[in-house]
Structure formats: C-alpha cells, structure tokens
C-alpha cells in the first residue's frame, strides 16, 4: 500500500485527464470517472480527488499542499473503497469498535435514533465488525452508508509506518470478503429491519406530537 500511496500522491498533482491516464497505468484497472475539487477557506490548499473504476473500486483522496506534511510523507490521506449495494436514509459509519450515526438535532428524534436505530444497526453488523480489524495497529477497515452511496473502505496508511507494507491484493480480498458478508441474507434482513423499525417509530412519534 505504501508504494500505491506514494505513486498516487505524485499523480494527484496533475489535472483530471492526467490522473485518469496515470492511475489506469498504475493500477491496471479501467477508470470510469475522475472528480477533482479545490477547497477554499480554512481548507485552502487541499485538493479532493475521487477516482471511480469500472470494477466498483474507488480511490478517495485528499492531497494537502503543505511542505512540512510532504516531508513527513503525510500530505495524502487515502481511502481505498469498494462500492456496496446498500442504502440508508440515515448516514452512518461502522468500524470494528464503534458505530457512528449522523443524529438529527431534534431531541425526541435523536432519542429514537439512540434507543431504536443504533441497537438494530449493531445487531445487523455484529458478525461483520470482526472483519473490519486492520492488519496492523493504526490501519482499519470500515463501512460507510448514506442515501447516495455506500462503500467498504480501508484507511490510515502512512509511508513510514508498518501498514505501508500491506499488499494491495490483501486489501482487495478483505474488501471483497466484507461485501460478501453484507450481501448475506441475514445481514440484509437485519438492515431492512433497522430501517423499517426506525420508520415505524418515527411515524408513531409524529402522530403523538
């Protein structure tokens, strides 16, 4: 992964056409889409790059134009993803040890999320969370779901750390295993129950207010 990160951070300094050409050469995968966005304000100097491949893998990177970070080899934050056929009206993120949910501001609705939705999500992902363990101390896998997109991802790679030795093939195999687990009938049914349980409780709450 270290070599991939080093090569990607060099490629990302170019424009969209250059990124698409060079990333295809680097990975051997056909690129279907490249999106580049320059951030402003307090994030000025940071470039967001999304690279979507035809095989449903996705590279999501942030390149920081910072000399000190560049010297440390930490100028590129990388998420290596595989898109999943899962959607939810609620945005959430799952790792080995926690489930993060984007809670609404309304106190009553937030309580429903905390008491109903999060426990149901934990039940759905209980068997999968053990597969989200990283190969080393700092790296990790996760699952990110939103109304627009869902993906299993691998992150926290630094060039001078032990996780840089992890092979790309090992990461690809783990992401494929995570996808297979999520596509199991049991997990799918639990996720369906979580969404329907939340929807029913929110309808009840609306009628009682």
Order of alpha helices (4+ residues) and beta strands (2+ residues): alpha-alpha-beta-beta-beta-alpha-beta-beta-beta-alpha-alpha-beta-beta-alpha-alpha
